[in-house]
Amino acid sequence: QVQLVESGGGLVQAGGSLRVSCSVSVRTGKIASISDMAWFRQAPGKGREARELVAAITRGSSTNYADSVKGRFTISRDNAKNTVSLQMNSLTPEDTGVYYCNAQGVRVTSGLNYGILWGQGTQVTVSS
């Protein structure tokens, strides 16, 4: 019913930049509101339980970052378009992984509510 679709991953050299984006859509009706949105990262060889929070943003645009990305990454969202983006600068090989979009508290005009939703992930690879 509700889809989260990420885009923008790829291969970049250390020190470079990438921007990943996520769009939330619904097949029937419209998205009424989304509470919190976030980006998680799953490092190579690690399971789903090892996904780590990279950055989060509330509907009011309060942000929270993992210590390892503070000052390098910037999360932003567009409530009108139901999108969230992550600008990643000064990338290092340790930033390599699959980046997952996460949306919490999704309300649809049809009356349905969703607690926590995940995208399919987009690969980010940083070469040294």
C-alpha positions in Angstrom: 0.0 0.0 0.0 2.6 2.5 1.1 6.0 2.5 -0.8 9.3 4.0 0.2 11.6 4.3 -2.8 15.2 5.3 -2.4 17.5 6.7 -5.1 20.9 8.3 -5.5 23.3 5.7 -4.2 26.4 4.8 -6.1 30.2 4.6 -6.1 32.4 7.5 -5.1 36.0 8.0 -4.0 36.9 8.9 -0.5 36.4 12.6 0.1 33.6 12.8 -2.4 29.9 13.5 -2.0 26.6 11.7 -2.7 23.0 12.5 -2.1 20.4 9.8 -1.4 16.7 10.6 -1.5 13.5 8.7 -0.6 10.0 9.3 -1.8 7.0 8.0 0.1 3.9 7.2 -1.9 0.6 5.3 -1.5 -1.4 3.4 -4.1 -4.8 4.5 -2.8 -5.5 7.9 -1.4 -2.8 10.4 -0.3 -0.3 10.6 2.4 -1.8 12.8 5.1 1.2 13.1 7.3 4.5 11.4 8.2 5.9 11.8 11.7 9.6 10.9 11.8 11.8 10.0 8.9 15.3 8.6 9.1 18.2 7.0 7.3 19.8 3.8 8.5 22.9 2.1 7.3 23.7 -1.6 7.1 27.4 -2.3 6.8 28.7 -5.0 4.4 28.4 -8.5 5.9 26.1 -7.3 8.7 22.6 -8.5 9.2 19.4 -6.4 9.5 19.7 -6.3 13.2 22.9 -4.4 12.8 21.4 -1.5 11.0 22.6 1.7 12.6 20.9 5.1 12.7 22.7 7.6 10.5 20.3 10.6 10.8 16.7 11.3 11.7 14.4 14.2 11.3 11.0 15.0 12.8 8.1 16.5 11.0 9.1 19.9 12.5 12.6 19.4 11.1 14.5 18.7 14.3 17.5 16.5 13.5 19.6 13.9 15.1 22.9 12.5 13.8 25.2 9.6 14.6 28.4 10.9 16.0 30.3 9.4 13.1 28.6 11.6 10.5 28.1 14.9 12.4 29.4 17.8 10.4 29.5 15.7 7.2 26.0 14.6 6.5 22.8 16.7 6.4 19.3 15.3 6.5 16.3 17.2 5.1 12.7 16.6 4.2 9.9 18.1 2.2 6.6 17.5 3.9 4.6 18.6 0.9 6.3 16.1 -1.4 6.8 13.4 1.3 10.4 13.1 0.6 13.6 12.8 2.8 17.1 13.3 1.6 20.6 12.8 3.0 23.5 14.9 1.7 26.7 13.1 2.4 30.0 15.0 2.1 33.6 14.0 2.9 32.8 10.4 2.5 35.1 7.7 3.9 35.2 3.9 3.2 33.6 3.4 6.6 30.5 5.0 5.2 30.0 2.1 2.8 26.8 0.2 3.1 23.2 -0.1 2.1 21.3 3.0 3.1 17.7 2.4 4.1 15.0 5.0 4.3 12.7 4.8 7.3 9.3 6.4 7.9 7.3 6.3 11.1 3.8 7.3 11.9 2.5 7.4 8.3 -1.1 8.5 8.0 -3.1 8.0 4.8 -6.2 9.9 3.8 -8.0 6.5 3.5 -7.8 6.2 7.2 -5.0 3.7 7.4 -2.0 4.3 9.7 1.4 2.7 9.5 3.8 2.4 12.4 7.3 1.8 10.9 8.0 1.5 7.2 11.3 0.7 5.3 12.5 1.2 1.8 14.3 -1.4 -0.2 17.7 0.2 0.3 20.3 1.8 -1.9 24.0 0.9 -2.1 26.6 3.4 -1.3 30.2 2.4 -1.9 33.2 4.6 -1.0 36.5 3.6 -2.4 39.8 4.5 -0.8 
